[in-house]
């Protein structure tokens, strides 16, 4: 089974989606032994039943997946209504290990069981956004595996936060680790454009920046963004984001955070994360055009590394992207196939995206099996 197998379904009722998925999966390749499954959160009440029936009709034991506010198919973004996107593959069972639901760092080592020693590890993980240890778990898993690189995303649901790690689980972080013999290419799109240079946080308290490079923080922001007065700042504030720079990286590697408060009288601003003195930030502009440009840059980069059409792919995008930023006609996902060609693709719109060992926001993370 060289090619992956892909189905999707969207209907008015959850039962109609389950029935449609089961019918389509009857045509799945007999050699398929691994499934990726993503469902919109309107499917949450029946998600365990959906997974159960998918396992029964395919005979596949190994599954990973989760719930999103939207799901992704090869050329479609499916929202609001009950919808499911599934991709099946065939992997040598000696080349992957399922990561069960882990909610504490102390549970990582006892619960990871490799069929053999992997030289390198590539992980696809799904996490619960309400577990306060999620960021630490991502970092700890990456530290405890040899030469590991992790991608994934956080469940996005207005109901229960289900994940799949062979069975339906919740509350922790779960997924799969692949060996060096499963070839992948991955990259992320930030959707933003850095403006100006990096700045050191020289005075901060909790989430409030007082000075950057020993200068009033809000003055530095306005200078970099070429904003002349506070009225203009108020109009453009929705386009301004703060990039928390990853240590020892270039200016393009940062985690995006929102502005949540501006105080012109004291020239300070606040973001939705803690600020640590001595860390670096870079201001970023986020518009429809910066998102499209950065997405195309990411896709062109991947296209330059590809020798053949991908066997299959997983795209995990922020719930603030998709129709919220690219348009209502699945434009974000269509960009992938326009640049890279037609191939099986699944994924979801997440409440936070994982790339390497960091939790990002407003990003799109594309992984291709080659």
Secondary structure, DSSP 4 states (H G I P E B T S, - for coil): --S-EEEEEEESSHHHHHHHHHHHHTTS-TT--EEEEEEEGGGGGGHHHHHHHHHHHH---EEEEEEESEEEETTEEEESSEEEEEEEE---TTSEEEEEEE-SGGGHHHH---SS--SSEEEEEEE-TT-TTHHHHHHHHHHHSTTEEEEEEE---SS--EEEESSEEESSEEEEEE-TTS-EEEEEE---EEEEEEEEEEEEETTEEEEETTEEHHHHHHHHTT--SHHHHHHHGGGEEEEEEPTT--TT-EEEEEEEEEETTTTEEEESS---TT-EEEEEE--HHHHHHHHHHHHHHHHHH-SS--SEEEEEEETTSGGGTT-SSSHHHHHHHHHH-S-EEEEEEESSEEEETEEESS-EEEEEE-
